[in-house]
């Protein structure tokens, strides 16, 4: 996956289209990710040890990776990401708009 935890992303499809947020968690097995304060759902929960008082809890729901684009830190645009090798070191993520390294 090209998107990692703590990356800034923009949603480009779906009901949250045009909104920006920070990635909280990445689930590579299902190609989904959690974005902070986006795609909120209401969950009816029972009281338990962690949550003394039950009730309706709002939390984030995972979004497909295909519906988001990474925001480049240099050009501030939502962009696709490619990977390039830099000499002997590991591959780095590169912005396809301005060719700046993201890592």
N, C-alpha and C positions, 0 to 999 in steps of 0.2 A: 504494500500500500504506500502511496505517495504522501499521505497526510499522517501526521503524528500528533501526539498529545501536546497541548499548549500552542498549537498553530492557530492563527486567525483565518477563518474561512467565511465565505459568503454562500448562501443558499441560492441556487440558480433555477430550481424547479420545485414545484409543489406549493402547498398553502403558505409556507414561510418564505416565499420567493423574495429576494432583495434584502433580506436581513443578514446581519453579520454577527459573529460570535466566536468564542474561544472553544477549542475542542477539549472536553473533559476526559473522555475515554474513547479508545479505539478497539473495535472487535473485528480482527482480520478474518476470522473464520466465517463470519456472515456478511462481510463487507459493509459494516455499519459503524456509525460513530455517534457519540453524544456531544451535543453542542450546548454550552451554557445558556440557560434561559430561553431556549428555542424548542419548539415542538412539545410544549407542556401538555401533560395528561393529568387527569384527576384519578387518584387511586383510593378506593375505600379500604381502609385498613382496620384491623382489630387491635385492641390494646395488647402490648407484649412487653418484654423486659426493656427493650431499647426505647420504645414509644409508649410511655405510660398511659397517655390518653389517645384512644383511637379516634377515627374520624376520616375526613376527606383530606388527603395529602396531595399536593401538586408536585410533580417531578418530571424530569426530562425523559423523552422517549427517543430511541435511536433513529437516525436518519441514514438513508443509503449514501454511500460514498459517491455514487454517480450523480447525486443531486447537489453536490457542493463543489466549490472551486477554492483553492488556496489563494489567499491574498498575499501578494509579493510585498516584502517590507521596503523595497526600494521604490518601485513604481506605484505602489498602493492600488493595484488593479487585481481583480480576480483573474487567475491565470491557470493554464495547464502546467504540469511539472514534468520535466525530463530528468534523466540521471546521466551524469558524465563522470568519467574517471579522471582523476587529477594525479598523474604520475603514478607513484608507488602506493599512495594512500587509498583509502576507501572511496567509493563513488559518492558524489554529492548531488543534492537536488538543485536544479537550475530552472529559473523562470523562463518560459518560452516567449514572453513579451519583450523583456529587456536583457536577457541572458545573464542576469545576476545570480550568484549562488545564494541559496536560501539557508543552508546550514551554517 
